[in-house]
C-alpha cells in the first residue's frame, strides 16, 4: 500500500469511527441529562474543567513529540538503513514513555493531595473532592496512551487508535450505566462518582489495549547508542516542552474563562439557574452540534503532522505545497457547505434535536464561524508538522488571554451575546495569525477564487433553492426525518453545483 493510500485509508477509517463516537457521545449525553439532571451535569462539568487541566500537565505535549520524532525517524532513513531506523523508533518510544511517566505521576500526586483545596475552595463544592481523587489515578494511563497514540499515527496505523477509542467509548458508556444503577445514583454526588468511575475504567483498559498492540509489533533486535539516546532526549524536550508550556497557560486560561462565564451572566442580571441554562445550551448543545461535522476534516488533520514532518525532514517542498493546497481547498469547500446548511436549517435542527430550547438561535449565530474554526484546526496541524509549535504556542496563549479579558468585560453588559462576540473575535485572530504564518513559511499562494468564492456561490444557491422549495411545497418542518432528508438533498445539490462550476473535479489518479 502506498503512502497516499495509507493516508486516505487511515483518514476514512478515523472519520468513520469519529462520527460513530460523536454520535454515541451526543446520545449518551442526552441519556445522562435525563437520568441525573442538570445539576449533576453542571457539577460534572466543573470537575471536568479541573480534570482537563490535570490531563494537560500529565501529557505535556508528549503525543505530538512522539508523532513527529517517529515520523522523522522514518523519513530521514534510506531503505538500506531500516535496522537503524527501527532502533531509533524504539529508543524514541522508550524515552517518551519515561517523559510521560514523570509528568503524569507528578500531576496525579498533586491532584490527589490538593483535591480538597481545589474542590472546596476553587470549585466551592465539597462533592467534587472524591471524583477528583479518583480521576487522579487515570492520569498515568492517559499520558502513556498519548505516547502510543502518537506512535501509531506516525507509522500510518492510526486506525488502531480509532478502534481502541471506539471500544473505550462503549466500555465507558456500559460501565457508567451499570454504576449508575449499582450506586443508586439518586443524588448529585453519587451520580458524579458513577460517571467518573466509568470514565476511569475506560481510560485504564484503553491504555492496556494500546500497550498490547505496541508489544505485538515485530521490531528488529538492535541497540541504539547512548549518543543517539541523548540526542533523542533533547529532541523530545525541544518538541514537547514548548507545546506543554503553551498547553499549561492555555488550559489554565480556559479554566478561568469557563468559571467567569456563569459569573458574567449573573452580573448581567440573570439568575444562577438561567445563567447556567444559557451556558449549558451553548456549550453542551450548540457547540457539539456545530463541531460534529468536523469529525470529517479533523480526522485527516490529525494525520497531516507525520506527513508534513516526514516531507519536511526530506526537504520535499513541492509535496508540502501540494498538501497545503489540497488541505485548504478541501477544508474550505467542506466547512463553507457545513456553515451554509446549519444556517439554513438551524431552527429546524434545534426543534428536532433539542426541543423546547432556544438552541436554534445560537446555532444560527455561531454557524458563520465554522469555516474559520475548521480551517484553523488543519492549519495548526500543518504548522506543527513544519516544526512551528513554538509559534502555535504563542498564538494559542494570545487567543486564550483575549478570551478571558473579553469574557470579563463583555458578559456583564451583553450577556450570552457577549460570549459569542468573544468566540468570533478570538477565533478570527487565531486563524488569521496561523494562516499568515503558514503561507509565509511555505510561500504558498492562496487561490481565493477556488477556495472561497466558488464554494460560497454554490452553497448560497443550494440552500436558497432548497429553502424556496420548502416554503412553496412543504412549509415548516416538524418531523426530524424530514429535516435530515432535506439536508441530504441540499448536500447533493451543493456537490452537483461544485462539479458544474469545476470547483471540484473527479479524481484522475494524480500524485498527492
C-alpha positions in Angstrom: 0.0 0.0 0.0 1.4 3.4 -1.0 1.8 6.3 1.4 -1.1 8.1 -0.2 -3.3 5.0 0.1 -2.4 4.6 3.7 -3.1 8.2 4.4 -6.6 8.1 2.9 -7.3 4.6 4.4 -6.4 5.8 7.9 -8.3 9.1 7.3 -11.5 7.5 6.2 -11.4 4.9 9.0 -10.7 7.6 11.7 -13.5 9.7 10.2 -16.0 6.8 10.3 -15.0 5.9 13.9 -15.0 9.6 15.0 -18.5 10.1 13.5 -19.7 7.0 15.3 -18.1 8.0 18.6 -19.5 11.5 18.4 -23.0 10.2 17.6 -22.9 7.8 20.5 -21.4 10.6 22.8 -24.2 13.0 22.0 -26.8 10.3 22.5 -25.2 9.3 25.8 -25.2 13.0 26.9 -28.9 13.2 26.3 -29.3 10.0 28.3 -27.2 11.3 31.2 -29.1 14.6 31.3 -32.4 12.8 31.6 -31.0 10.3 34.1 -29.1 12.5 36.6 -30.5 16.0 35.9 -29.0 19.4 35.1 -27.4 20.0 38.5 -25.3 16.8 38.4 -24.3 17.6 34.8 -23.2 21.0 35.9 -21.2 19.7 38.7 -19.6 17.1 36.4 -18.7 20.0 34.0 -16.9 21.8 36.9 -15.0 18.6 37.7 -14.1 18.1 34.0 -12.7 21.7 33.9 -10.1 20.9 36.5 -9.5 17.3 35.2 -8.8 18.8 31.7 -6.0 20.9 33.1 -4.6 17.9 35.0 -4.5 15.9 31.8 -2.7 18.8 30.0 0.0 18.7 32.7 0.1 14.9 32.6 0.6 14.6 28.9 2.7 17.8 28.5 2.9 17.7 24.7 4.3 14.1 24.5 1.7 12.9 22.0 2.9 15.4 19.4 6.6 14.8 20.2 6.2 11.1 19.8 4.4 11.5 16.5 6.9 14.0 15.0 10.0 12.2 16.1 8.9 8.7 15.0 7.7 10.2 11.6 11.1 11.9 11.2 13.0 8.8 12.1 11.2 7.0 9.3 11.6 9.9 6.8 15.3 10.5 7.2 16.5 6.9 6.8 17.0 5.2 3.5 15.5 1.7 3.0 19.0 0.2 3.5 19.1 1.6 7.0 15.8 0.1 8.2 17.6 -1.6 11.2 18.9 1.8 12.3 15.5 3.4 11.8 13.8 0.7 13.8 16.3 1.1 16.6 15.8 4.8 16.7 12.0 4.4 16.8 12.2 2.0 19.8 14.5 4.4 21.6 12.1 7.3 20.9 9.2 5.4 22.3 11.1 4.4 25.5 12.3 7.9 26.1 8.7 9.3 25.5 7.3 6.7 28.0 9.8 7.9 30.7 8.8 11.5 30.0 5.1 10.7 30.2 5.5 8.8 33.4 7.4 11.6 35.1 4.8 14.3 34.3 1.7 12.1 34.8 2.7 10.7 38.1 3.6 14.2 39.4 0.3 15.5 38.1 -1.6 12.6 39.7 0.0 13.2 43.1 -0.7 16.9 43.0 -4.4 16.4 42.0 -4.9 13.7 44.7 -3.3 15.7 47.5 -4.8 19.0 46.6 -8.3 17.7 45.7 -9.9 19.1 49.0 -8.4 22.5 48.4 -9.5 22.6 44.7 -13.0 21.2 45.4 -13.9 23.2 48.5 -12.1 26.5 47.7 -11.8 26.8 43.9 -14.9 25.0 42.8 -16.8 25.8 46.0 -18.4 22.4 46.2 -17.1 19.6 48.6 -18.9 17.0 46.4 -16.2 17.3 43.8 -13.3 16.1 46.1 -13.8 12.4 45.8 -14.3 12.4 42.0 -11.2 14.4 41.6 -9.2 11.9 43.7 -10.5 9.0 41.6 -9.6 10.8 38.4 -6.0 11.3 39.6 -5.4 7.6 39.1 -6.2 7.8 35.4 -3.6 10.4 34.6 -0.6 8.0 34.1 -2.6 5.7 31.7 -3.8 8.7 29.7 -0.3 10.0 29.3 1.1 6.6 28.2 -1.8 6.2 25.8 -0.8 9.6 24.3 2.6 8.2 23.6 1.3 5.1 21.8 -1.4 7.1 20.0 1.4 9.3 18.6 3.4 6.3 17.6 0.7 4.5 15.7 -0.3 7.7 13.9 3.3 8.3 12.9 3.7 4.8 11.4 0.4 5.1 9.4 -1.5 2.8 11.7 -3.8 5.4 13.2 -6.7 3.1 12.6 -5.6 1.2 15.7 -6.1 4.3 17.8 -9.6 4.7 16.3 -10.6 1.1 17.1 -9.4 1.4 20.7 -11.1 4.8 21.1 -14.3 3.3 19.9 -14.0 0.3 22.2 -13.1 2.6 25.1 -16.2 4.8 24.5 -18.5 1.8 24.6 -16.8 0.5 27.8 -17.3 3.9 29.4 -21.0 4.0 28.5 -21.6 0.4 29.7 -19.7 1.0 32.9 -21.5 4.3 33.6 -24.9 2.7 33.1 -24.0 -0.2 35.4 -22.5 2.1 38.1 -25.5 4.5 38.0 -27.7 1.5 38.8 -25.3 -0.1 41.3 -24.7 3.1 43.3 -28.4 4.0 43.2 -27.4 7.4 41.9 -30.3 9.4 43.2 -28.2 12.3 44.4 -25.7 14.6 42.7 -22.6 13.3 44.4 -23.2 9.6 43.7 -24.2 10.3 40.1 -20.9 12.2 39.5 -19.0 9.3 41.1 -20.6 6.8 38.8 -19.7 8.8 35.7 -16.1 9.4 36.9 -15.6 5.7 37.8 -17.0 4.7 34.4 -14.6 7.0 32.7 -11.6 5.8 34.8 -12.3 2.2 33.9 -12.4 3.1 30.2 -9.1 5.0 30.3 -7.2 2.3 32.1 -8.5 -0.5 29.8 -7.8 1.6 26.7 -4.2 2.0 27.8 -3.7 -1.7 28.3 -5.1 -2.4 24.8 -2.8 0.1 23.2 0.2 -1.2 25.0 -0.7 -4.8 23.9 -0.9 -3.7 20.3 2.5 -2.0 20.6 4.1 -5.1 22.1 2.9 -7.5 19.4 4.5 -5.3 16.7 7.7 -7.0 15.5 10.9 -4.9 15.7 14.3 -5.9 14.6 16.7 -6.6 17.5 19.3 -3.9 17.7 20.5 -1.4 20.2 20.8 2.4 19.8 23.9 4.1 21.1 24.0 6.2 24.2 24.8 9.2 22.0 21.6 8.6 20.0 19.6 8.3 23.2 20.9 11.7 24.5 20.1 13.3 21.1 16.6 11.9 21.2 16.1 13.2 24.7 17.0 16.7 23.6 14.6 16.4 20.6 11.8 15.2 22.8 12.3 18.2 25.2 12.6 20.6 22.3 9.4 19.4 20.7 7.2 18.6 23.8 8.1 21.4 26.2 7.0 24.4 24.1 3.7 22.6 23.4 3.5 21.7 27.1 4.0 25.3 28.3 1.5 26.6 25.8 -1.0 24.0 26.9 -0.5 24.8 30.6 -1.1 28.5 30.0 -4.0 28.0 27.6 -5.7 25.3 29.7 -5.4 27.4 32.8 -6.9 30.4 31.0 -9.7 28.3 29.6 -10.5 27.1 33.1 -10.6 30.7 34.3 -12.8 31.7 31.3 -15.3 28.9 31.9 -15.6 29.9 35.6 -16.1 33.5 34.5 -19.0 32.8 32.1 -21.7 32.0 34.7 -20.3 34.8 36.9 -20.6 37.3 34.0 -24.1 36.1 33.1 -25.2 36.6 36.7 -23.7 40.1 36.7 -25.9 40.8 33.6 -28.9 40.4 35.8 -29.7 36.7 35.2 -30.4 34.2 38.0 -27.9 31.5 38.7 -30.2 28.9 37.1 -30.8 31.0 33.9 -27.1 31.7 33.6 -26.2 28.0 33.8 -29.0 27.2 31.4 -27.7 29.6 28.8 -24.1 28.5 29.3 -25.2 24.8 29.1 -27.2 25.4 25.9 -24.2 27.0 24.1 -21.5 24.6 25.3 -23.4 21.3 25.8 -25.9 21.6 22.8 -24.8 24.1 20.2 -21.0 23.6 20.1 -21.2 19.8 19.9 -23.7 20.1 17.0 -21.6 22.8 15.2 -18.4 20.8 15.7 -20.0 17.4 14.9 -19.2 17.6 11.1 -15.6 18.5 11.9 -15.0 14.8 12.5 -14.5 14.6 8.8 -11.9 17.3 8.4 -10.4 16.9 11.9 -9.6 13.2 11.3 -7.5 14.0 8.3 -5.9 17.0 10.1 -4.5 14.6 12.8 -2.7 12.7 10.1 -1.1 15.8 8.5 1.5 16.1 11.2 3.5 13.0 10.3 3.0 13.6 6.6 4.4 17.1 6.7 7.1 16.2 9.2 8.4 13.5 7.0 8.3 15.6 3.9 10.0 18.5 5.7 12.7 16.2 7.0 13.4 15.1 3.4 13.2 18.7 2.1 10.4 17.9 -0.3 9.0 21.4 -0.6 7.0 20.5 -3.6 5.0 17.8 -1.8 4.4 20.2 1.1 3.0 22.8 -1.2 0.7 20.2 -2.8 -0.6 19.1 0.5 -1.3 22.6 1.7 -3.2 23.5 -1.4 -5.3 20.4 -1.2 -6.0 20.9 2.5 -7.1 24.5 2.1 -9.3 23.6 -0.9 -10.9 20.6 0.7 -11.5 22.1 4.2 -13.0 25.3 2.9 -15.3 23.5 0.5 -16.5 21.3 3.3 -16.7 23.9 6.0 -18.4 26.5 3.9 -21.0 23.9 2.9 -21.5 22.9 6.5 -21.9 26.5 7.6 -24.5 27.2 4.9 -26.5 24.1 5.8 -26.5 24.8 9.5 -27.6 28.4 8.9 -30.4 27.3 6.6 -31.7 24.6 8.9 -30.7 26.0 12.3 -34.2 26.3 13.8 -35.4 23.1 12.2 -32.4 21.1 13.6 -32.9 22.6 17.0 -36.6 21.6 17.1 -35.6 18.1 16.1 -32.6 17.5 18.4 -33.1 20.0 21.3 -36.9 20.7 21.5 -38.1 23.4 23.9 -34.8 25.2 23.9 -33.5 28.3 22.1 -30.6 26.4 20.6 -31.7 27.3 17.1 -30.9 31.0 17.7 -27.4 30.2 18.9 -26.7 27.7 16.1 -27.6 30.5 13.6 -25.3 32.9 15.3 -22.3 30.6 15.5 -22.6 28.7 12.2 -20.9 31.5 10.0 -17.7 31.0 12.1 -17.5 27.3 11.1 -15.0 27.8 8.1 -12.7 29.7 10.4 -12.8 27.1 13.1 -12.4 24.1 10.8 -9.6 25.6 8.8 -7.7 26.7 11.9 -7.6 23.1 13.1 -5.9 21.9 9.9 -3.6 24.9 9.7 -2.4 24.2 13.3 -1.6 20.6 12.3 0.3 21.8 9.2 2.4 24.2 11.3 3.2 21.6 13.9 4.4 19.3 11.2 6.7 22.0 10.0 8.1 22.4 13.5 6.3 25.7 14.2 4.9 24.5 17.6 6.5 27.5 19.4 4.6 29.9 17.1 1.4 27.9 17.7 2.1 28.2 21.4 2.2 32.0 21.3 -0.9 32.3 19.2 -2.9 29.9 21.4 -1.8 31.9 24.5 -2.8 35.2 23.0 -6.2 33.6 22.0 -6.9 32.3 25.5 -5.8 35.5 27.2 -8.0 37.6 24.9 -10.9 35.3 25.7 -10.6 35.8 29.5 -10.3 39.6 29.1 -13.3 39.8 26.7 -15.5 37.5 28.8 -14.7 39.5 31.9 -15.5 42.8 30.1 -18.4 41.9 27.8 -20.6 39.3 29.6 -21.7 41.6 32.5 -23.0 44.1 29.9 -24.1 42.0 26.9 -24.9 38.6 28.5 -24.5 35.5 26.3 -24.2 37.6 23.1 -21.0 39.0 24.6 -19.7 35.5 24.9 -20.5 34.8 21.2 -18.7 38.0 20.2 -15.7 36.8 22.2 -15.7 33.5 20.4 -15.8 35.3 17.0 -13.1 37.7 17.8 -10.6 35.2 19.3 -11.2 32.6 16.6 -10.7 35.0 13.8 -7.5 36.4 15.4 -6.1 32.9 16.0 -6.9 31.7 12.4 -5.5 34.9 10.8 -2.2 34.7 12.7 -1.8 30.9 11.9 -2.7 31.1 8.2 -0.4 34.1 7.7 2.5 32.3 9.3 1.9 29.1 7.3 1.7 31.0 3.9 4.8 33.0 4.8 6.9 30.0 5.8 5.9 27.8 2.9 5.4 30.6 0.4 2.2 29.0 -0.7 0.0 31.3 -2.9 -3.7 31.3 -1.9 -6.3 30.7 -4.5 -9.2 32.8 -3.3 -11.5 32.2 -6.3 -11.5 28.4 -6.0 -11.1 28.2 -2.2 -13.7 30.8 -1.2 -15.7 32.4 -3.9 -16.9 29.4 -5.8 -17.9 27.3 -2.7 -19.8 30.4 -1.3 -21.7 30.8 -4.5 -22.6 27.1 -4.7 -23.9 26.9 -1.1 -25.9 30.1 -1.3 -27.6 28.8 -4.5 -28.1 25.3 -3.0 -29.6 26.4 0.3 -31.6 29.2 -1.4 -33.2 26.8 -3.8 -33.9 24.2 -1.1 -35.4 26.8 1.2 -37.6 28.1 -1.6 -38.8 24.6 -2.4 -39.6 24.0 1.3 -41.5 27.3 1.6 -43.6 26.6 -1.6 -44.3 22.9 -1.2 -43.6 21.6 2.3 -43.8 24.6 4.7 -42.4 24.4 8.2 -40.7 21.1 9.0 -41.7 19.2 12.2 -40.6 15.6 11.8 -36.8 15.1 12.4 -36.5 12.7 9.5 -37.9 15.4 7.2 -35.1 17.8 8.3 -32.4 15.2 7.7 -33.9 14.3 4.3 -33.8 17.9 3.2 -30.2 18.3 4.5 -29.2 15.3 2.4 -30.9 16.8 -0.7 -29.1 20.1 -0.1 -25.7 18.3 0.2 -26.4 16.6 -3.1 -27.3 19.8 -4.8 -24.2 21.5 -3.4 -22.0 18.8 -4.7 -23.6 19.0 -8.2 -23.0 22.7 -8.3 -19.4 22.2 -7.2 -18.9 19.9 -10.1 -20.7 22.1 -12.6 -18.6 25.1 -11.6 -15.5 23.0 -11.7 -14.7 23.8 -8.1 -14.1 20.1 -7.6 -13.1 17.6 -10.2 -13.4 13.8 -10.3 -10.1 12.2 -9.3 -7.8 11.2 -12.1 -5.1 9.4 -10.1 -2.8 12.3 -9.8 0.2 12.3 -7.4 -0.5 13.6 -3.8 
